[in-house]
Structures are given as structure tokens and as C-alpha cells.
Amino acid sequence: MGVPRPENPLDGDTRADVCIVGAGYTGLWTAYYLAKADPSLRIVIVEAKFAGYGASGRNGGWLTNSITGGRDGYVRTHGRDAVVRFQDAMNHTVQEVIDVAAAEGIDADIRKGGELNVATSAAQMQRLTAYAAAEAQWEVAGSELLDAGQTRDRINIAGALGGIWHPHCARIQPATLVRGLAGAVKKLGVTIHEDTPALELGPGAVRTTRGTVHARYVIRATEGFTAALAGQKRTWLPLNSSMIVTAPLTAGQWDEIGWSGAETLGDMAHAYIYAQRTAEGRIAMGGRGKPYQFGSRTDVDGHTPEKTVRQLTEMLNRLFPATEGTDIDHTWSGVLGVPRDWHATVGLDDDGVGWAGGYVGTGVATTNLAGRTLADLVLGKRTELTTLPWVGRRVRRWEVEPLRWLAVKSLYTTYNAADRAESAGRTRTHPLATAADLISGKA
Ligand SMILES: Cc1cc2nc3c(=O)[nH]c(=O)nc-3n(C[C@H](O)[C@H](O)[C@H](O)COP(=O)(O)OP(=O)(O)OC[C@H]3O[C@@H](n4cnc5c(N)ncnc54)[C@H](O)[C@@H]3O)c2cc1C
């Protein structure tokens, strides 16, 4: 899929019922459900580049049921029953995306094979066992602990000591999904103005470089790019993630690797990796790379440093020795939004300004739940979705520079050092990594 040419830039001031800023999954799902629920609404999306330019067009393709930031914080604030409802909603969201893609004729190579996370060192195994024990308390999660043999029966990962699998995940082709969704909302009468960056948004109006959109409701769906909007510099920290994609593997390589079940694959490292076997028989693998740029600047059109490509390739070869020497056909990076407490949020204020984001690395499914929730909020409906614990969640903003830069740099330096020590034989989680979780606000 080539880079799309931006279409239909805004041409002066205009009016709408709802103006959405950002044409990624969040903006498009919101428009989709609003247009379905009330076809008379005039919905306008303004997009800085083209639909799918952001993380939605370049993610790892894990359509998974994770509650961003985990369940524990919500248990403390909302109680266990509310979290069971939230998890159940996320499980259903995975299927909702699959069903809508089928209904709209979007062929995004979707296959639901669950999610497998593996441990490849003793310290990782210790974390995995503790994680599995915690998961066992949540029937709704559907997780199964696998021993080394069961893990390798699924995917033959070198050095795998064990794994944990759950069924609520599908691998997808992310760009096909987002472009298909853009086509689907246009068919429903939604207007998308590409090449139209918003400078500022507030009650009743979105000011762009090409004119102002006046609207009763204004939705911010800019995720990792939010810091560039006026007044939003410290709302969400933009974190980079990078990916490599191999050339299609041969039948012999796949015989050695297995992976016939289309599971998405992750590990238990602190600076973890995520991977999928694509429909074309490639392995797409991602990881942190260079995580953050001073001053919350975002990446330049996905350029990925050589060092990051080398690190990811070494990891690929380590997990799958059969890939040694295989060409890397594609590399890219993207940006995701991180709130101060690492928990995603969705909401609509009384003045008609709504938002969703802060998904960290888990937005592919969550954006759909956000879109349905925002649609209900805009339509003034109180539903099962609008009462989920993440709705209206607010946290303090990130620190000023240079503290942000120092914090993220130290966090990932610590994680990488802990991962190296654990790979070299350390059997328990490095205490610095635990401390880093606490200080960063993740724990
Ligand atoms: C490399 C990578 C891998 C990932 N892998 C996974 C994964 O496997 N599974 C998972 O669940 N999540 C993953 N994520 C996260 C996931 O992709 C995101 O959470 C999700 O796509 C967010 O969607 P969004 O619509 O909120 O944001 P985006 O897709 O980033 O869309 C925001 C849009 O807003 C536009 N925009 C920004 N500023 C303005 C402005 N001022 N005016 C107008 N438009 C603007 C941007 O151009 C962009 O199109 C990954 C992210 C990255 C970067």
C-alpha cells in the first residue's frame, strides 16, 4: 500500500454538528457510530495529513482486549464488578471490530488466534508465573498458563521457558483497516478534510490552518500528536515505537518456526517486543527503539534509526534462529500517547469538548470502544459504555522539560539494563526496573 495523497482540504470556514480532529481509528470509529446512530448529523473530520497517517496506519496489528494500564488501579477506584464489566466490554470490542470490518467489506487480513506472551529468561518466567496467578483470579480474561512444551507447540521460540495465552486477540493489517474505515465513514456521509492541521480547539470551534470549523461538539482524537495543539503540551507524552518486517519466509523456515495459529506474540521483557505472522508470511516485529524526543516532538514521517533496526533484527534472530540472514523489507516508527498514569481515557465535557486517547501501546481495539462511547456521550445517552471506569478519567499533566526527557530516558535506560542482566542469567526481576515502574507512574 503506497502513501495516500491527501484529499479534500478544508476551504475556509464551515459549520458542523460534530467536528472531530484526527482521522485515526479514534476519530473514524467515533464518526462511524455517530453517523450510524443519527444519519442526519453533519460530521466533519479535520486531519493534518491523511487518514491513517498516525499510529493507526502503522501499528503492530494486535487487536487485543487489554485494559490500558491494567485492572488494579480501576479495582481501587471503582471496585471489582466495574472492572469485570470493563474487561467484558474489551473482549466484545475485539469481536465488534472483526464484525464491522466484515459487514463493511474491509479485508484487513483479520485472524483471531489469541495472544501469546512468552518468557525467555528465569526472571521473565518469574514475572510470567506471577502474572498468570493474578490472571487466574479473573475468569473473564480467559488466560491459560502454558509450559515450555505447550508454548513451543504453538510457536517454536528459542529459549522459551513458558507462556501465557488468551483467546481475545486477532492479528490485523492495520493500514488496510484504517483506510477501509475512512472509506466506510465517507459512504455514510461524513466529510474528511485531509491536509488540514488544527491549531487549536475549544468549545464550539476548531481553528485550522485553512479555516475554522464551528460545531456544537468538538472531539480531540490526536493521540500521540496532542502535544502540538495549543494548551496541550503536557497532556500526553509522545512515545515512539518502531517496527521491522521481514521478507516472506520460506516454507522451510515456517516448518521450523510453526506459528500456524495466527497468535500475536509478545514477551515479558521490560522493554518488550510485539510480533505477528502476517498474511503474506512475513514476521512483523516491534519494540521501543528511541522512545522519546526532547520537548515532546514527534517522529518525522516514520523514519527509523539504523541502530533500532539492528536491535530489533538481533532480537528477531535470537527468538527465531531460522530467520538469520532473512532480508528486512520494511521498517517504520510511529508515535503513541502516554498519560501521566499510563491509563487511557475517554470523555465529554459539559461545554461539548470530548476526547479519547492515551492508549499507550494498546489502542487498536480500545479506539473502537472509545468511538462507541463518544457516540453515546454526544447523543446524550447513558449506557453500559458511558458508565465504564475509564470514562471521564483525568490525571495530572506531565512535568516540564527537562524533567520529562530525563524521566523517560532514565526509565528506558533502566529497563534495557534490567533486560540485559536478566538475559545474562539474573533470576529475579531487577529491583531498579520495579522502582522505575513506580517512579514513572506505571505501577
Ligand atoms: C509502532 C506502533 C505499534 C503499535 N502496535 C499496537 C498494537 O499492536 N496493538 C495495539 O492495540 N496498539 C498498538 N499501537 C498503538 C495504536 O496504534 C494506537 O493506540 C492507535 O492507533 C491510536 O489511534 P488514534 O486514532 O487515537 O491515533 P492516531 O492513529 O495516531 O491518529 C491521530 C490522527 O490525528 C492526526 N492529527 C494529529 N494532530 C492533528 C492536528 N493538530 N490536526 C489535525 N489532525 C491531527 C494525525 O495525523 C493522525 O492521523 C501501536 C503504536 C505504534 C506507534
Ligand as a Chemical Component Dictionary entry (heavy atoms), coordinates in Angstrom:
data_LIG
# 
_chem_comp.id                   LIG 
_chem_comp.type                 NON-POLYMER 
_chem_comp.pdbx_formal_charge   0 
_chem_comp.three_letter_code    LIG 
# 
loop_
_chem_comp_atom.comp_id 
_chem_comp_atom.atom_id 
_chem_comp_atom.alt_atom_id 
_chem_comp_atom.type_symbol 
_chem_comp_atom.charge 
_chem_comp_atom.model_Cartn_x 
_chem_comp_atom.model_Cartn_y 
_chem_comp_atom.model_Cartn_z 
_chem_comp_atom.pdbx_ordinal 
LIG C1  C1  C 0 4.674  1.260  16.026 1  
LIG C2  C2  C 0 3.402  1.125  16.807 2  
LIG C3  C3  C 0 2.891  -0.146 17.075 3  
LIG C4  C4  C 0 1.705  -0.304 17.786 4  
LIG N1  N1  N 0 1.181  -1.548 17.936 5  
LIG C5  C5  C 0 -0.027 -1.704 18.530 6  
LIG C6  C6  C 0 -0.644 -2.976 18.576 7  
LIG O1  O1  O 0 -0.148 -3.953 18.028 8  
LIG N2  N2  N 0 -1.824 -3.086 19.233 9  
LIG C7  C7  C 0 -2.437 -2.015 19.831 10 
LIG O2  O2  O 0 -3.503 -2.165 20.433 11 
LIG N3  N3  N 0 -1.899 -0.776 19.736 12 
LIG C8  C8  C 0 -0.728 -0.589 19.081 13 
LIG N4  N4  N 0 -0.203 0.649  18.949 14 
LIG C9  C9  C 0 -0.997 1.797  19.407 15 
LIG C10 C10 C 0 -2.174 2.078  18.450 16 
LIG O3  O3  O 0 -1.740 2.028  17.130 17 
LIG C11 C11 C 0 -2.790 3.427  18.779 18 
LIG O4  O4  O 0 -3.185 3.432  20.142 19 
LIG C12 C12 C 0 -3.998 3.788  17.947 20 
LIG O5  O5  O 0 -3.754 3.605  16.577 21 
LIG C13 C13 C 0 -4.404 5.218  18.238 22 
LIG O6  O6  O 0 -5.356 5.656  17.303 23 
LIG P1  P1  P 0 -5.761 7.166  17.284 24 
LIG O7  O7  O 0 -6.756 7.344  16.214 25 
LIG O8  O8  O 0 -6.154 7.599  18.641 26 
LIG O9  O9  O 0 -4.401 7.944  16.962 27 
LIG P2  P2  P 0 -3.600 8.052  15.581 28 
LIG O10 O10 O 0 -3.766 6.851  14.746 29 
LIG O11 O11 O 0 -2.220 8.486  15.915 30 
LIG O12 O12 O 0 -4.368 9.200  14.825 31 
LIG C14 C14 C 0 -4.269 10.549 15.181 32 
LIG C15 C15 C 0 -4.509 11.335 13.905 33 
LIG O13 O13 O 0 -4.614 12.705 14.240 34 
LIG C16 C16 C 0 -3.942 13.443 13.254 35 
LIG N5  N5  N 0 -3.572 14.708 13.870 36 
LIG C17 C17 C 0 -2.667 14.900 14.844 37 
LIG N6  N6  N 0 -2.608 16.192 15.186 38 
LIG C18 C18 C 0 -3.511 16.829 14.408 39 
LIG C19 C19 C 0 -3.906 18.180 14.282 40 
LIG N7  N7  N 0 -3.364 19.144 15.022 41 
LIG N8  N8  N 0 -4.867 18.492 13.378 42 
LIG C20 C20 C 0 -5.447 17.518 12.620 43 
LIG N9  N9  N 0 -5.079 16.226 12.699 44 
LIG C21 C21 C 0 -4.134 15.888 13.578 45 
LIG C22 C22 C 0 -2.744 12.598 12.879 46 
LIG O14 O14 O 0 -2.204 12.945 11.622 47 
LIG C23 C23 C 0 -3.358 11.210 12.906 48 
LIG O15 O15 O 0 -3.862 10.828 11.659 49 
LIG C24 C24 C 0 0.999  0.843  18.267 50 
LIG C25 C25 C 0 1.512  2.116  18.009 51 
LIG C26 C26 C 0 2.698  2.274  17.284 52 
LIG C27 C27 C 0 3.216  3.639  17.012 53 
# 
loop_
_chem_comp_bond.comp_id 
_chem_comp_bond.atom_id_1 
_chem_comp_bond.atom_id_2 
_chem_comp_bond.value_order 
_chem_comp_bond.pdbx_ordinal 
LIG C1  C2  SING 1  
LIG C2  C3  SING 2  
LIG C2  C26 DOUB 3  
LIG C3  C4  DOUB 4  
LIG C4  N1  SING 5  
LIG C4  C24 SING 6  
LIG N1  C5  DOUB 7  
LIG C5  C6  SING 8  
LIG C5  C8  SING 9  
LIG C6  O1  DOUB 10 
LIG C6  N2  SING 11 
LIG N2  C7  SING 12 
LIG C7  O2  DOUB 13 
LIG C7  N3  SING 14 
LIG N3  C8  DOUB 15 
LIG C8  N4  SING 16 
LIG N4  C9  SING 17 
LIG N4  C24 SING 18 
LIG C9  C10 SING 19 
LIG C10 O3  SING 20 
LIG C10 C11 SING 21 
LIG C11 O4  SING 22 
LIG C11 C12 SING 23 
LIG C12 O5  SING 24 
LIG C12 C13 SING 25 
LIG C13 O6  SING 26 
LIG O6  P1  SING 27 
LIG P1  O7  DOUB 28 
LIG P1  O8  SING 29 
LIG P1  O9  SING 30 
LIG O9  P2  SING 31 
LIG P2  O10 DOUB 32 
LIG P2  O11 SING 33 
LIG P2  O12 SING 34 
LIG O12 C14 SING 35 
LIG C14 C15 SING 36 
LIG C15 O13 SING 37 
LIG C15 C23 SING 38 
LIG O13 C16 SING 39 
LIG C16 N5  SING 40 
LIG C16 C22 SING 41 
LIG N5  C17 SING 42 
LIG N5  C21 SING 43 
LIG C17 N6  DOUB 44 
LIG N6  C18 SING 45 
LIG C18 C19 SING 46 
LIG C18 C21 DOUB 47 
LIG C19 N7  SING 48 
LIG C19 N8  DOUB 49 
LIG N8  C20 SING 50 
LIG C20 N9  DOUB 51 
LIG N9  C21 SING 52 
LIG C22 O14 SING 53 
LIG C22 C23 SING 54 
LIG C23 O15 SING 55 
LIG C24 C25 DOUB 56 
LIG C25 C26 SING 57 
LIG C26 C27 SING 58 
# 
